[in-house]
Amino acid sequence: MTSHKIVPATIPLNGPHKIAFIGEAPGENEEREGEVFIGAAGVMLDKCCKLAGISRGEAMITNVFNFRPPGNNIDAFCGTKKEVGGAEYKVIPLGAGQYVKPQYLSNLARLKSELSYFKPNIAIALGNTALWALCNVTGIGKYRGGVMESTLVPGLKVIPTWHPASVLRKYDNKVVLVADLIKARGEAEYREIRRTQREIWIYPEIKDLYEWSRRYGSTTSLLSVDIETKAGRFISCVGFAFTKDNALVVPFWDPLREGNSYWRTLEEEVAAWNWVRAMLTTYPCRKLGQNYIAYDSNFLLTKLGIFTRHFEHDCMIAAHAQQPEMEKGLGFLTSVHCNEPAYKTIRPRGYSTAKREE
């Protein structure tokens, strides 16, 4: 059996013990010196921590695998499904056809033991391998920035982000890594996952539209507006919100109903559009949206003749003007500014829509 030089975790004796960094595996420098994250990736991590206001000396730092893979290539620890045991093997792959060989899975138990002993408020998963180990999912680009719960250590809060080594290959990732570390610094102040509690009206009847605007509407508030379109051809729903904790969705398309209309009759659908038109054209309050100027408002005007009045803020344009080096899509902005999991992963597969009670 091949022997490996173990590179142990760095666990500070003193300090608040709030943050744990989890990487993939030691590199050449780490193997030689017997210390984690001291090579080029470690230098980059130090720089990003300093920018984010995190003291690396007060954090636990470890790797999923505590010994170096041959050639620094994690593929050396993986095999095909058949090679690792076929149908009896239950651990998800690191990537397409990359199943971690059984002799290396003991590292997960070791990592769990380290984190259970250290008890950080948050674990920062640096890269896809750490995300795989901590949360039993893969796709760091899809999950990074979201606040998740670990499946390896239930109750442990996790924020996945780019591995510092990826910054060395793609420097654009540095500003994102720093933004995620700033978010993690705030989350490290408490152990539990705190979600914003929201009330969302998603199966309204016509009377509910007027009741919602009567109950929550305000002429002095900002009204957030968002449309969803189907293949760029028609509007499937329109969302409204006066506050961060209450919203209304006005559906128009439902593939599970005859004629694909959410509304039971043409008269109901016309009434729903009249309510939407009134909210956008005559309701006396300021409006805001995401990519609203370039897309939503233009779609509403050209397809339905609805002109949005008193529009004041476009979150995408404002974010891009403030931080032009960052991405500006809604998924990215949500990952940086909200405490939700990656929102495009929330809806279960196979559900086109949910139906209200008949």
Buried (B, 14 or more C-beta within 10 A) or exposed (E): EEEBEEBEBBBBEEEEBBBBBBBBBBBEBBBBEEBBBBBBBBBBBBBBBEBBEBBBEBBBBBBBBBBBBEEBEBEBBBBEEEEBBEEEBEBEBBBEEBBBBEEBBEBBEBBBEBBEEBBBBBBBBBBBBBBBBBBEBBBBEBBBBBBBBBEBBEEBBBBBBBBBBBBBEEEEBBBBBBBBBBBBBEBBEEBEBEEEEEEEBBEBEBEEBBBBBEEBBEEEEBBBBBBBBEEEEEBBBBBBBBEEEBBBBBBBBBEEEEEEBBBEEEEBBEBBBEBBBBBBEEBEBBBBBBBBBEBBBEBBEEEBEBEBEBBEBBBBBBBBEEBEEBBBEBEBBBBBEBBBBBEEBEEEEEEEBEEEEE
